[in-house]
Amino acid sequence: MQIKRKNPPRTVRSSRAGAVPAEVTIESLAHDGRGIVKEHGRVMLVEGAVPGDKVKIRIVNQTTKRIDAAVSKVIEPSADRVAPPCPWFDQCGGCNMQHIRSEALLGIKQDIVLGQLQRLAGLAPESLEAPLVSEPFGYRSRARLAVRWWNGQVHFGFRAAGSKDIVSIGECLVLAPELSALIAPLREVLESSKNRKIISHIELAKADNGTAVLLRLVGTMPEVDRERWQVLAMERQLHLYMQTDSSAVSMTCIHAPDGSDSLRYELPEQGLTLAFQPIDFTQVNPEINQKMVSQALEWLALKPSEQVLDLFCGMGNFTLPLARQCREAVGVEGVMALVERGRMNAVANGMDNASFEQADLAAEPGRRVWMSRVYDAMLLDPPRTGALEILQQMVNALPSRILYVSCNPATLARDAGFLREQGYRLARFGIMDMFPQTTHVESMGLFVRGN
């Protein structure tokens, strides 16, 4: 089986390096998706490999401690190797794990997170819960596609792996079918445009009240082009937006089939509807998001008399469901636009026991009223950088129960180590496959102080 690489690596050999075997058997997978082989005290990281593969390799770089390589030929494929269904898999930088059986990849992701917790924090969960999973394809409700004109042709798609080049695609298997079906008609409008360099990116979003297209502009769009996009929006019943820079002020809703310039998604198990704008952060996998919210409520098991603090709360994805269960939920978020969205969503859902505050949680927030209060529980959903700064600042006011939602195993392990030092144990833990076909993994841990 010959392997076509996304970007064939240049062979580089270090003068200090010893002999490297031309054929290896892959032992496991690293967090970035490369295969791991240990040879004579050195670690070899092999791109495009699957645990159990026997492969021929091409050396990319090597030192006295590490070898970077890529698969040039699969001699004996692993039982977990499958043929990638996407015709652009070898070039596109979107999802790089389609060559591994989904069930096997899920187990690999779980092992990676548990390994980080054990190695960096010295922690093992008392109860390991079943992973939260969704459909392996057609799950993604958001996407950002790049646009570029080159040599008289429009290049429209995702970036190539490790490159700024654009891989033109005709469909995307991980996108929701409604979004994937838009790629061809969007390309047609791009090809007929008068000003072919006015659009830099096109963002797609699937909401419960329709599908949205956001055009990112680098100047003023000619009226004839604007009319073409409006015709497409009317024909396809799309919410159409245009934005000239990264600020919310510059975004304009050009067409809204339902008369509302807001998008909406529902959390039916909690009886909630949340409004958002296409530039707002929302989870890309609606099925996992609903399961994640419900699991968070189950694990925290709030009482009607309790108060909870939700840090990095966004526009209330957890805050409002938490408020359904307890006396009061306080959400804190760094982006003011999301704070305002959270407040509006609380009012729209008839909730007066959910409040939202703005603060940069990665910096010293100073004396804030919300920090001086006593909470029965806390929920954290930080970015990849983690939550160590705010945990350290609140070390003397941390509640007995902390639910940590993580998108980065390394910073989760670091922060878990800090919580362990404060007397917390990891009572429950499980991963969430928010991004099937990729190396990304999210997880949820319930930390409880004492016995």
C-alpha positions as CSV (number, residue, x, y, z in Angstrom):
1,M,0.0,0.0,0.0
2,Q,1.7,3.2,-1.2
3,I,1.0,6.3,0.9
4,K,0.5,9.7,-0.6
5,R,1.4,12.4,1.9
6,K,-0.3,15.7,2.3
7,N,3.0,17.5,2.0
8,P,5.8,15.0,1.1
9,P,8.6,15.7,3.6
10,R,12.2,16.5,2.6
11,T,14.6,13.8,3.9
12,V,17.0,15.3,6.4
13,R,19.7,13.4,8.3
14,S,21.6,14.6,11.3
15,S,25.3,14.0,11.2
16,R,25.2,12.9,14.8
17,A,22.4,10.3,14.3
18,G,22.9,6.6,14.1
19,A,21.4,4.0,11.8
20,V,17.6,4.1,11.5
21,P,15.6,1.0,10.4
22,A,13.8,1.4,7.1
23,E,10.9,-0.7,8.4
24,V,9.2,-0.3,11.8
25,T,6.1,-1.4,13.6
26,I,4.0,1.4,15.2
27,E,3.5,0.9,18.9
28,S,1.1,3.7,19.9
29,L,-0.1,7.2,18.9
30,A,1.1,10.6,20.2
31,H,-1.3,13.4,21.1
32,D,-0.7,15.1,17.6
33,G,-1.7,11.9,15.8
34,R,1.8,10.7,14.8
35,G,2.7,7.1,15.4
36,I,5.3,6.3,18.1
37,V,8.2,3.8,17.8
38,K,11.0,3.4,20.4
39,E,14.3,2.4,18.8
40,H,17.6,2.2,20.8
41,G,16.8,4.8,23.3
42,R,15.3,7.2,20.8
43,V,11.6,8.0,20.1
44,M,10.4,8.0,16.5
45,L,7.3,10.0,15.5
46,V,5.8,8.8,12.3
47,E,3.2,10.8,10.4
48,G,0.4,8.9,8.7
49,A,0.8,5.8,10.9
50,V,-1.7,3.7,12.8
51,P,-0.8,1.6,15.9
52,G,-0.1,-1.9,14.7
53,D,1.1,-0.9,11.2
54,K,4.3,-2.3,9.8
55,V,5.6,0.5,7.5
56,K,8.5,1.7,5.5
57,I,9.4,5.2,6.6
58,R,11.1,8.3,5.2
59,I,13.2,10.3,7.7
60,V,12.3,14.0,7.9
61,N,14.7,14.9,10.7
62,Q,16.6,13.2,13.5
63,T,18.7,14.1,16.6
64,T,20.3,12.0,19.3
65,K,17.0,11.7,21.1
66,R,14.2,11.9,18.5
67,I,13.4,10.9,14.9
68,D,10.7,12.6,12.8
69,A,9.5,10.5,10.0
70,A,6.6,9.8,7.6
71,V,5.1,6.7,6.2
72,S,6.2,6.0,2.6
73,K,4.6,2.6,2.3
74,V,2.4,0.4,4.4
75,I,3.8,-3.2,4.4
76,E,1.3,-4.8,6.8
77,P,-1.7,-2.6,7.7
78,S,-3.0,-2.5,11.2
79,A,-6.5,-4.0,11.9
80,D,-7.5,-0.5,12.8
81,R,-6.4,1.1,9.5
82,V,-9.3,2.0,7.1
83,A,-9.5,3.8,3.8
84,P,-10.2,7.5,4.3
85,P,-13.6,8.2,2.7
86,C,-12.7,11.9,1.9
87,P,-11.2,12.3,-1.6
88,W,-9.2,15.3,-0.3
89,F,-7.8,13.6,2.8
90,D,-4.2,13.5,1.4
91,Q,-4.2,17.3,1.0
92,C,-6.7,18.9,3.3
93,G,-5.6,20.0,6.7
94,G,-9.1,19.7,8.2
95,C,-9.4,16.2,9.7
96,N,-6.3,14.0,9.8
97,M,-7.5,10.8,11.4
98,Q,-9.9,9.4,8.9
99,H,-7.5,6.5,8.2
100,I,-8.1,5.1,11.7
101,R,-11.2,3.1,12.7
102,S,-13.5,5.5,14.8
103,E,-13.8,3.1,17.7
104,A,-10.1,2.6,17.9
105,L,-9.4,6.3,17.7
106,L,-11.8,7.0,20.6
107,G,-9.8,4.5,22.8
108,I,-6.5,6.1,21.7
109,K,-7.8,9.6,22.7
110,Q,-9.0,8.3,26.1
111,D,-5.6,6.7,26.8
112,I,-3.7,9.9,25.9
113,V,-5.8,12.0,28.3
114,L,-5.5,9.4,31.1
115,G,-1.8,9.1,30.5
116,Q,-1.3,12.9,30.8
117,L,-3.3,12.9,34.1
118,Q,-1.2,10.1,35.6
119,R,2.1,11.4,34.3
120,L,1.8,15.1,35.0
121,A,-0.7,15.2,38.0
122,G,-0.3,11.7,39.5
123,L,-4.1,11.3,39.3
124,A,-6.3,8.5,38.2
125,P,-10.1,8.9,38.2
126,E,-12.1,7.0,40.8
127,S,-14.8,6.4,38.3
128,L,-14.1,6.4,34.5
129,E,-17.3,7.1,32.7
130,A,-18.2,6.0,29.1
131,P,-17.2,8.5,26.4
132,L,-19.8,10.9,25.0
133,V,-20.0,10.2,21.2
134,S,-21.9,11.4,18.2
135,E,-22.2,10.5,14.5
136,P,-18.6,10.2,13.1
137,F,-19.5,12.2,10.0
138,G,-21.9,15.1,9.3
139,Y,-21.6,16.4,12.8
140,R,-20.0,19.8,12.4
141,S,-22.3,22.8,12.5
142,R,-19.7,25.5,11.8
143,A,-16.9,26.0,9.4
144,R,-14.6,28.7,8.0
145,L,-13.5,28.3,4.4
146,A,-10.8,30.3,2.8
147,V,-11.1,32.1,-0.6
148,R,-8.3,33.1,-3.0
149,W,-8.1,33.8,-6.7
150,W,-5.0,32.5,-8.4
151,N,-4.2,32.1,-12.1
152,G,-7.7,32.9,-13.1
153,Q,-9.3,30.3,-10.8
154,V,-11.1,30.5,-7.5
155,H,-9.6,28.4,-4.7
156,F,-12.2,27.8,-2.1
157,G,-11.9,25.3,0.7
158,F,-9.7,24.5,3.8
159,R,-6.0,25.2,4.3
160,A,-3.6,22.4,3.3
161,A,-1.9,20.6,6.2
162,G,1.0,22.7,7.5
163,S,0.5,25.3,4.7
164,K,-1.4,28.5,3.8
165,D,-2.3,26.9,0.4
166,I,-6.0,26.4,-0.1
167,V,-7.4,22.9,-1.0
168,S,-10.4,23.4,-3.2
169,I,-13.1,20.9,-2.2
170,G,-16.5,20.0,-3.6
171,E,-18.0,18.7,-0.3
172,C,-17.0,18.0,3.3
173,L,-18.0,14.8,5.0
174,V,-17.7,16.1,8.5
175,L,-19.9,19.1,7.9
176,A,-23.6,19.0,8.5
177,P,-25.2,18.0,5.2
178,E,-26.9,21.4,4.9
179,L,-23.5,23.1,5.1
180,S,-21.7,20.7,2.8
181,A,-24.4,21.2,0.2
182,L,-23.7,24.9,0.0
183,I,-20.1,24.6,-1.1
184,A,-20.9,24.2,-4.8
185,P,-23.4,27.1,-5.1
186,L,-21.1,29.3,-3.1
187,R,-18.3,28.6,-5.5
188,E,-20.6,29.4,-8.4
189,V,-21.3,32.9,-7.0
190,L,-17.6,33.4,-6.3
191,E,-16.7,32.5,-9.9
192,S,-19.3,35.0,-11.3
193,S,-18.2,37.9,-9.0
194,K,-17.1,41.2,-10.5
195,N,-14.6,41.9,-7.8
196,R,-12.9,38.6,-7.3
197,K,-10.6,39.6,-4.4
198,I,-13.1,41.2,-2.1
199,I,-13.9,38.1,0.0
200,S,-11.2,36.5,2.1
201,H,-13.2,33.9,4.0
202,I,-16.7,32.5,4.1
203,E,-18.1,31.2,7.4
204,L,-21.0,28.7,7.6
205,A,-23.2,28.0,10.6
206,K,-26.1,25.7,11.0
207,A,-28.6,26.8,13.7
208,D,-32.0,25.5,14.7
209,N,-33.7,28.4,12.9
210,G,-31.8,28.1,9.7
211,T,-28.4,28.2,8.0
212,A,-26.1,31.2,8.0
213,V,-23.4,32.4,5.6
214,L,-21.0,35.1,6.7
215,L,-18.8,36.8,4.1
216,R,-15.6,38.3,5.4
217,L,-14.7,41.3,3.2
218,V,-11.5,43.2,2.7
219,G,-13.2,46.2,1.1
220,T,-16.5,47.5,-0.3
221,M,-18.5,44.9,-2.3
222,P,-19.8,46.1,-5.7
223,E,-23.6,46.4,-5.8
224,V,-23.8,43.8,-8.7
225,D,-22.0,41.3,-6.5
226,R,-24.1,42.1,-3.5
227,E,-27.2,41.4,-5.5
228,R,-25.9,38.0,-6.6
229,W,-25.3,37.0,-2.9
230,Q,-28.8,38.2,-2.0
231,V,-30.3,36.1,-4.8
232,L,-28.5,33.0,-3.5
233,A,-29.7,33.8,0.1
234,M,-33.3,34.1,-1.0
235,E,-33.2,31.0,-3.2
236,R,-31.6,28.9,-0.4
237,Q,-33.4,30.6,2.5
238,L,-30.1,31.6,4.1
239,H,-29.3,34.1,6.8
240,L,-26.7,36.2,5.0
241,Y,-24.2,38.4,6.8
242,M,-21.3,40.6,5.7
243,Q,-18.4,41.8,7.8
244,T,-15.5,44.2,6.8
245,D,-13.3,43.6,9.9
246,S,-13.2,41.4,13.0
247,S,-15.5,43.7,15.1
248,A,-19.1,42.9,15.7
249,V,-20.0,46.5,14.8
250,S,-18.9,45.9,11.2
251,M,-21.2,42.9,10.7
252,T,-24.5,43.5,8.8
253,C,-27.3,41.1,8.3
254,I,-28.2,41.3,4.6
255,H,-31.0,38.7,4.5
256,A,-33.0,36.9,7.2
257,P,-35.7,34.5,6.1
258,D,-37.4,34.6,9.5
259,G,-37.0,38.3,9.9
260,S,-34.5,37.9,12.8
261,D,-30.9,38.8,12.5
262,S,-30.1,36.3,15.3
263,L,-29.4,32.6,15.1
264,R,-30.7,30.2,17.7
265,Y,-29.9,26.8,19.1
266,E,-31.9,24.7,21.6
267,L,-31.1,22.6,24.6
268,P,-34.3,20.6,24.6
269,E,-33.5,18.5,27.6
270,Q,-33.3,21.8,29.7
271,G,-36.1,23.6,27.8
272,L,-33.8,26.4,26.7
273,T,-33.2,28.4,23.5
274,L,-30.1,30.5,23.1
275,A,-29.7,33.2,20.6
276,F,-26.3,34.0,19.0
277,Q,-24.6,35.8,16.2
278,P,-22.5,34.0,13.6
279,I,-19.3,35.5,15.0
280,D,-20.0,34.2,18.5
281,F,-18.3,31.1,19.9
282,T,-20.6,28.1,20.0
283,Q,-19.8,24.4,20.2
284,V,-19.4,22.9,16.7
285,N,-21.1,19.5,17.6
286,P,-24.7,20.1,18.7
287,E,-25.2,16.4,19.7
288,I,-22.2,16.3,21.9
289,N,-23.0,19.7,23.4
290,Q,-26.4,18.6,24.6
291,K,-25.0,15.4,26.1
292,M,-22.2,17.4,27.7
293,V,-24.5,19.9,29.3
294,S,-26.8,17.1,30.6
295,Q,-23.8,15.2,32.0
296,A,-22.5,18.3,33.8
297,L,-25.8,18.8,35.5
298,E,-25.9,15.2,36.5
299,W,-22.4,15.1,37.9
300,L,-22.7,18.4,39.9
301,A,-26.2,17.4,41.2
302,L,-27.0,20.9,42.4
303,K,-29.6,21.4,45.1
304,P,-32.3,24.0,44.8
305,S,-30.7,26.0,47.7
306,E,-27.2,26.1,46.2
307,Q,-25.2,28.7,44.3
308,V,-22.8,27.9,41.5
309,L,-20.0,29.9,39.7
310,D,-19.5,29.3,36.0
311,L,-16.1,30.6,34.7
312,F,-15.3,31.1,31.0
313,C,-19.1,30.9,30.6
314,G,-19.5,32.3,27.1
315,M,-23.1,33.3,26.4
316,G,-24.5,30.8,29.0
317,N,-24.3,27.4,27.5
318,F,-23.8,26.0,31.0
319,T,-24.9,28.9,33.1
320,L,-28.5,28.9,32.1
321,P,-28.9,25.1,32.5
322,L,-27.2,25.3,35.9
323,A,-29.6,28.0,36.9
324,R,-32.5,25.7,36.2
325,Q,-31.3,23.5,39.0
326,C,-30.1,25.8,41.8
327,R,-30.9,29.1,43.6
328,E,-28.4,31.2,41.6
329,A,-25.8,30.8,38.8
330,V,-23.2,33.4,38.2
331,G,-21.4,33.3,34.8
332,V,-18.1,35.1,34.2
333,E,-16.7,35.7,30.7
334,G,-13.9,37.8,29.2
335,V,-15.7,38.8,26.0
336,M,-18.2,41.5,26.7
337,A,-20.3,40.7,23.6
338,L,-20.9,37.2,25.0
339,V,-21.7,38.6,28.4
340,E,-24.4,40.8,26.9
341,R,-25.6,37.8,24.9
342,G,-25.9,35.7,28.1
343,R,-27.9,38.4,29.8
344,M,-30.3,38.7,26.9
345,N,-30.7,34.9,26.8
346,A,-31.5,34.8,30.5
347,V,-34.2,37.4,30.0
348,A,-35.5,35.6,26.9
349,N,-35.8,32.3,28.8
350,G,-37.6,34.0,31.7
351,M,-34.7,33.4,34.2
352,D,-33.9,35.9,37.0
353,N,-31.5,33.7,38.9
354,A,-28.7,33.8,36.3
355,S,-26.3,36.7,36.1
356,F,-23.3,37.5,33.9
357,E,-20.1,39.4,34.7
358,Q,-17.2,40.4,32.5
359,A,-13.6,39.8,33.6
360,D,-10.3,38.7,32.0
361,L,-9.8,35.4,33.8
362,A,-6.3,34.9,32.5
363,A,-5.2,38.2,34.2
364,E,-5.4,39.6,37.7
365,P,-9.1,40.6,37.9
366,G,-8.7,42.7,41.1
367,R,-11.4,42.8,43.7
368,R,-14.7,41.7,42.2
369,V,-18.0,41.2,44.0
370,W,-18.4,37.8,42.4
371,M,-15.1,36.6,43.7
372,S,-15.9,37.5,47.3
373,R,-19.0,35.4,47.4
374,V,-19.3,31.8,48.7
375,Y,-20.3,29.2,46.2
376,D,-21.3,25.6,46.7
377,A,-19.9,24.5,43.3
378,M,-17.9,25.7,40.3
379,L,-17.8,24.9,36.6
380,L,-14.8,25.7,34.5
381,D,-14.7,25.6,30.7
382,P,-11.5,27.4,29.8
383,P,-9.7,27.8,26.5
384,R,-6.6,25.6,25.6
385,T,-4.5,27.7,28.0
386,G,-6.4,26.3,31.0
387,A,-7.5,27.9,34.2
388,L,-4.5,27.9,36.5
389,E,-4.4,31.7,37.0
390,I,-8.0,32.0,38.3
391,L,-7.7,28.8,40.4
392,Q,-4.6,30.3,42.1
393,Q,-6.4,33.6,42.7
394,M,-9.4,31.9,44.2
395,V,-7.5,29.3,46.1
396,N,-8.9,30.3,49.5
397,A,-12.5,30.5,48.1
398,L,-12.7,27.3,46.1
399,P,-15.9,25.3,46.7
400,S,-16.0,21.6,47.6
401,R,-17.1,20.6,44.0
402,I,-15.4,21.7,40.8
403,L,-16.5,20.5,37.4
404,Y,-13.7,21.0,34.8
405,V,-14.4,20.9,31.1
406,S,-11.2,20.7,29.1
407,C,-10.1,21.0,25.5
408,N,-6.4,20.4,26.2
409,P,-5.1,17.3,28.0
410,A,-1.8,19.0,28.9
411,T,-3.3,22.1,30.7
412,L,-6.0,19.9,32.3
413,A,-3.3,17.7,33.8
414,R,-1.4,20.8,35.0
415,D,-4.5,22.3,36.6
416,A,-5.5,18.9,38.0
417,G,-2.2,18.7,39.8
418,F,-2.8,22.0,41.4
419,L,-6.3,20.9,42.6
420,R,-4.8,17.7,44.0
421,E,-2.4,19.8,46.0
422,Q,-5.4,21.6,47.5
423,G,-6.9,18.4,48.7
424,Y,-9.2,17.5,45.7
425,R,-9.7,14.0,44.3
426,L,-10.8,13.2,40.8
427,A,-14.2,11.5,41.5
428,R,-15.5,11.1,38.0
429,F,-13.9,11.5,34.6
430,G,-14.8,10.9,30.9
431,I,-13.8,12.1,27.5
432,M,-16.1,13.7,24.9
433,D,-15.5,13.2,21.2
434,M,-16.5,16.7,20.1
435,F,-14.3,16.4,16.9
436,P,-14.5,12.9,15.4
437,Q,-11.9,12.2,12.7
438,T,-9.4,14.5,14.4
439,T,-6.8,14.4,17.2
440,H,-8.8,16.9,19.3
441,V,-10.3,15.6,22.4
442,E,-12.4,17.2,25.1
443,S,-12.9,15.8,28.6
444,M,-14.9,16.4,31.8
445,G,-13.7,15.8,35.3
446,L,-15.5,16.2,38.7
447,F,-13.1,17.2,41.4
448,V,-14.3,16.8,45.0
449,R,-12.5,18.0,48.1
450,G,-11.9,15.5,50.9
451,N,-13.9,12.3,51.3
